[in-house]
């Protein structure tokens, strides 16, 4: 069985393994790790072992030629990231989340994992952090502000900045039920970094190798939408809004040369658009029908179905939703976003393409980024993840 590196998403080779020293050797700057991390990375010496005519099984450690200790920490041959214990014999589903600054990427991840945990429980499956780093970062950066303090998260820092926690992937262990055991790996990316990419960057090459790319489009980035909703929802600070979605999407697609990764082109903060019917404006027409897919969320109803039936139900539902959202993009004057994704699909830069709409919070935060008294009330947040898992053959 071959699984992918949890950082660069490159499949680990079956015929070779790389270990770094875990003894007394000092760390030095590693140019390969630094290039893939987007910032300077220090590593101890590393050594490669390969299968040969005499060596039929990959070793679990190698001797360090400098300090003579055993090197036991496996690293990725491509990006030199530490590989967790037991990783080679596992299955992993890798997700890359993209979008401009302020699109709600981190909030989507934070709320999505809580929703996935509840959904998994209905399937007799547990979802838990696999690494101590995942547990610490998720609790501190995602769970604490959203669920303990009832405030929005701070923006994701650039990868070169101090405290750039997103340099390490979030790794979750999904065990039990119909899946058996599957690792879910999520990589967040700072919108500021995605807005500034020039050409192809190894630091963001993981997008091309992901099992799923979720691109979040923030409708509140549009002046026309903010003006229509002024007085209906709390005003949005323009300073928190990033570059136009089409610019960031183009940068992300530029990292994906002939990729098989399916893309979930997703409108975030959809609760704001659901308030449009309160305004006397033509933009409200696509959302005025309470019976349309765009206003329904059957996630937990599908959770009561057998996995194969639930996947079929999601596919039917998301196909109808896709058609409604394409119309909505036209009404919003955002055909450029749809066209970019369609062209990427037709030129095989991405695999399948489907449109989704999510709301992680359920309502626009009030003043000073305070969440409303209702707290977090997610809408359709699992659609992209469950669809992507089904595309990879994981029926859940």
C-alpha positions in Angstrom: 0.0 0.0 0.0 1.3 3.5 -0.9 0.1 6.6 0.9 1.1 10.2 0.5 3.2 12.5 2.5 1.0 14.5 4.9 2.7 17.8 3.9 3.5 17.8 0.2 1.0 15.0 -0.7 3.6 13.2 -2.8 3.1 9.4 -2.7 5.8 7.7 -0.6 7.9 5.4 -2.8 7.6 1.6 -2.0 11.3 1.0 -2.8 13.0 3.6 -0.6 12.9 5.3 2.8 14.7 8.3 4.2 15.5 8.8 7.9 17.0 11.8 9.7 19.2 11.6 12.7 17.5 11.5 16.1 20.7 11.4 18.1 23.1 14.2 19.0 23.8 15.7 15.6 23.2 19.5 15.3 20.5 20.9 13.0 21.5 22.8 9.9 19.5 24.6 7.2 18.0 22.1 4.8 17.4 23.7 1.3 14.9 21.1 0.2 12.7 21.3 3.3 13.0 25.1 3.2 11.8 25.3 -0.4 8.8 23.2 0.3 8.0 24.9 3.6 8.4 28.4 2.2 10.6 29.4 5.1 14.0 28.3 6.5 13.9 24.8 8.0 16.6 23.3 10.2 17.2 19.5 10.0 19.6 16.9 11.3 21.5 14.8 8.8 19.4 12.4 6.8 20.1 9.1 5.0 18.4 7.1 2.3 17.9 3.4 2.2 16.6 1.5 -0.9 15.5 -2.0 -1.8 18.2 -3.9 -3.7 18.8 -7.5 -4.9 20.0 -8.3 -1.4 17.7 -6.0 0.7 14.1 -7.1 0.2 12.4 -5.2 3.1 12.8 -1.5 3.9 14.5 -0.9 7.3 12.8 0.7 10.3 16.0 2.7 11.1 19.5 3.3 9.8 22.8 4.2 11.6 23.9 7.8 11.6 27.4 8.1 10.1 28.2 11.1 12.2 27.1 10.4 15.8 26.7 6.6 15.4 23.1 6.6 16.9 20.1 5.0 15.2 18.1 7.3 12.9 14.5 6.4 13.5 12.5 9.5 12.3 11.3 8.8 8.7 11.0 11.9 6.5 9.5 12.4 3.1 12.0 11.8 0.3 10.5 14.8 -1.6 10.0 17.6 1.0 11.8 16.2 4.0 8.8 16.6 6.3 8.6 14.2 9.3 6.4 11.2 8.6 4.2 10.1 11.5 4.6 6.6 13.0 2.7 3.9 11.1 2.0 6.2 8.2 3.2 3.9 5.4 0.7 1.2 6.2 -2.3 3.6 6.3 -4.8 5.2 3.9 -5.0 9.0 3.8 -7.4 11.4 2.2 -5.7 14.8 1.6 -7.6 18.1 1.4 -6.2 21.5 0.5 -8.3 24.6 1.4 -7.8 27.8 -0.6 -9.3 31.3 -0.9 -8.5 35.0 -0.5 -7.9 36.7 2.8 -11.1 36.8 4.8 -12.9 34.1 2.8 -13.3 32.0 5.9 -10.9 29.2 5.3 -9.8 28.6 8.9 -13.4 29.1 10.2 -14.6 26.5 7.7 -12.0 24.0 8.9 -12.7 24.6 12.5 -16.4 24.2 12.2 -16.2 21.5 9.6 -14.2 19.2 11.9 -16.8 19.5 14.6 -19.6 18.8 12.1 -17.6 15.8 10.7 -17.2 14.4 14.2 -20.9 14.5 14.8 -21.7 13.0 11.4 -19.1 10.2 12.0 -20.7 9.3 15.3 -23.9 8.4 13.4 -21.7 6.0 11.4 -20.2 4.4 14.5 -16.9 6.1 13.6 -14.6 8.3 15.8 -12.7 11.3 14.6 -9.7 12.3 16.7 -6.4 14.2 16.2 -3.6 11.9 15.3 -0.6 14.0 16.2 0.0 16.1 19.3 0.6 19.1 17.0 -2.9 18.7 15.5 -4.5 18.5 18.9 -2.6 21.6 20.2 -3.1 23.8 17.1 -6.7 22.8 16.6 -7.6 23.5 20.3 -5.7 26.8 20.4 -6.3 28.3 17.0 -9.7 26.9 16.0 -11.7 25.5 18.8 -11.0 28.0 21.6 -12.0 31.2 19.7 -15.0 29.7 18.0 -16.5 27.5 20.6 -15.1 28.7 24.0 -14.8 32.5 23.4 -17.6 32.8 20.8 -15.5 35.0 18.5 -14.1 34.7 15.0 -10.6 33.4 14.4 -7.6 35.7 13.7 -6.4 35.7 10.2 -4.0 32.9 9.2 -0.4 34.4 9.3 1.8 34.3 6.2 3.9 31.1 6.1 7.1 33.2 6.6 5.8 34.8 9.7 6.3 33.7 13.3 3.5 31.5 14.6 2.5 30.3 11.1 0.8 27.2 12.5 -0.5 26.2 9.1 2.9 25.0 8.0 2.0 21.7 9.6 -1.0 19.8 8.3 -3.9 18.9 10.5 -4.1 15.1 10.7 -7.2 13.3 11.9 -7.7 9.6 12.6 -11.1 8.4 11.4 -11.7 4.9 12.8 -14.5 2.4 12.8 -17.7 2.1 10.9 -17.7 1.6 7.1 -14.4 3.3 6.6 -12.3 1.0 8.8 -9.4 3.4 9.4 -8.7 6.5 7.3 -6.5 9.5 8.0 -7.9 12.9 7.0 -5.2 15.4 6.2 -6.1 19.1 5.8 -3.8 21.8 4.7 -4.8 25.4 5.4 -3.1 28.2 3.4 -2.9 31.9 4.3 -4.9 34.0 1.8 -2.1 36.6 1.9 0.3 34.0 0.6 -2.1 32.8 -2.1 -2.6 36.3 -3.3 1.2 36.9 -3.7 2.3 33.7 -5.4 4.4 34.4 -8.5 4.7 31.4 -10.9 4.8 27.9 -9.5 6.0 27.5 -6.0 7.0 24.2 -4.4 5.6 25.6 -1.1 2.1 25.3 -2.7 2.7 22.3 -5.0 0.6 20.2 -2.6 -2.5 21.7 -4.3 -1.7 19.7 -7.5 -1.4 16.4 -5.5 -4.4 16.8 -3.1 -7.3 14.4 -3.2 -9.6 17.4 -3.0 -9.2 21.2 -3.4 -11.8 23.3 -1.7 -11.8 26.9 -3.0 -13.8 29.3 -0.9 -15.4 32.4 -2.6 -16.4 35.2 -0.3 -19.6 36.9 -1.6 -19.1 39.8 0.8 -16.0 40.7 -1.3 -18.4 42.1 -3.9 -19.3 45.8 -3.4 -22.8 45.3 -4.8 -23.6 42.5 -2.3 -22.3 44.5 0.6 -24.3 47.6 -0.5 -27.6 45.6 -0.8 -27.1 44.0 2.6 -26.1 47.1 4.4 -28.4 47.5 7.3 -29.6 43.9 7.0 -26.4 42.3 8.3 -23.6 43.9 10.3 -21.2 45.9 8.1 -18.0 44.2 7.1 -14.7 45.8 7.6 -13.2 46.2 4.0 -9.7 45.9 5.5 -10.5 42.2 6.2 -11.3 41.5 2.6 -8.7 40.0 0.4 -7.9 40.1 -3.4 -10.6 39.3 -6.0 -11.5 35.6 -6.0 -10.6 35.2 -9.7 -7.0 36.4 -9.0 -6.5 34.0 -6.2 -8.1 31.1 -8.0 -5.9 31.8 -11.0 -2.8 31.6 -8.7 -4.0 28.3 -7.2 -4.8 26.8 -10.6 -1.3 27.8 -11.8 0.1 25.3 -9.2 -2.0 22.5 -10.7 -0.5 21.3 -13.9 -2.6 18.4 -15.2 -3.9 17.4 -11.8 -6.5 14.8 -11.1 -7.6 16.7 -7.9 -11.3 17.4 -7.9 -12.3 21.0 -7.0 -15.2 22.1 -4.8 -15.8 25.7 -5.9 -17.6 26.9 -2.8 -19.4 30.0 -1.9 -18.6 30.7 1.8 -20.6 32.8 4.3 -23.7 31.8 2.4 -25.9 32.9 5.3 -25.2 36.5 4.2 -26.7 35.8 0.7 -29.7 34.0 2.3 -30.6 37.5 3.7 -31.0 39.0 0.2 -34.8 38.3 0.1 -35.2 40.9 2.8 -33.9 43.5 0.3 -35.9 44.8 -2.6 -33.3 43.8 -5.1 -33.1 41.5 -8.2 -30.2 39.6 -6.6 -32.7 38.1 -4.2 -34.6 36.2 -6.9 -32.4 33.0 -7.0 -32.8 32.7 -3.2 -36.4 33.5 -2.8 -37.7 29.9 -3.2 -37.6 28.2 0.2 -37.9 24.8 -1.5 -34.8 25.1 -3.7 -31.6 23.1 -2.9 -29.9 26.4 -2.1 -32.0 26.8 1.0 -31.9 23.2 2.4 -29.4 21.1 4.3 -30.1 17.4 4.5 -26.7 16.4 5.9 -27.9 14.7 9.0 -30.8 13.1 7.2 -28.3 11.4 4.9 -26.3 10.3 7.9 -29.2 8.0 8.7 -28.9 6.2 5.3 -26.4 3.4 4.5 -23.2 4.9 3.1 -23.8 3.9 -0.5 -27.3 5.4 -0.5 -26.1 8.5 1.3 -23.4 9.1 -1.3 -26.0 8.7 -4.1 -28.4 11.2 -2.3 -25.5 13.7 -1.9 -24.7 13.3 -5.6 -28.3 14.0 -6.7 -28.6 16.9 -4.3 -25.3 18.5 -5.2 -26.0 18.2 -8.9 -29.2 20.3 -8.4 -27.3 22.7 -6.1 -24.6 23.0 -8.7 -27.1 24.2 -11.4 -28.7 26.7 -9.0 -25.3 28.1 -7.9 -24.2 28.6 -11.5 -27.2 30.8 -12.0 -26.4 32.7 -8.8 -22.8 33.3 -10.0 -24.3 34.9 -13.1 -26.6 37.1 -11.1 -23.7 38.2 -8.9 -21.6 39.0 -12.0 -19.0 36.5 -11.1 -18.9 34.5 -14.3 -15.1 34.9 -14.4 -14.7 32.6 -11.4 -16.9 29.9 -13.0 -15.1 30.2 -16.3 -11.7 29.9 -14.8 -12.6 26.7 -13.0 -14.4 25.4 -16.1 -11.4 26.0 -18.3 -9.1 24.3 -15.8 -11.4 21.3 -15.8 -11.5 21.1 -19.6 -7.7 21.5 -19.8 -7.3 18.8 -17.2 -5.6 21.1 -14.7 -8.2 19.7 -12.2 -10.3 16.6 -12.1 -14.1 16.8 -11.4 -15.6 20.2 -10.7 -18.7 21.0 -8.6 -20.2 24.1 -7.0 -21.1 24.2 -3.4 -22.4 26.8 -0.8 -21.6 26.7 2.9 -22.0 28.7 6.0 -19.7 27.8 8.8 -21.1 30.3 11.4 -24.7 30.6 10.3 -24.8 34.4 10.8 -22.5 37.3 10.1 -20.5 38.2 13.2 -21.5 41.2 15.2 -19.3 44.2 16.1 -15.7 43.4 17.1 -15.9 40.0 15.5 -18.2 38.7 18.3 -20.4 35.8 17.2 -24.1 36.1 17.7 -25.8 34.7 20.8 -26.7 31.6 18.7 -23.0 30.8 18.4 -22.0 28.5 15.5 -24.9 27.2 13.3 -23.3 25.5 10.3 -25.0 25.1 6.9 -23.9 22.4 4.4 -20.3 22.6 5.6 -19.7 18.8 5.0 -20.9 18.8 1.4 -17.5 19.5 -0.2 -15.7 17.0 2.1 -18.2 14.2 1.7 -18.3 14.7 -2.1 -14.5 14.7 -2.3 -14.3 11.5 -0.2 -16.8 9.8 -2.6 -14.7 10.9 -5.6 -11.8 9.1 -4.0 -13.8 6.0 -3.4 -14.5 6.5 0.4 -18.2 6.1 0.8 -19.2 7.7 4.1 
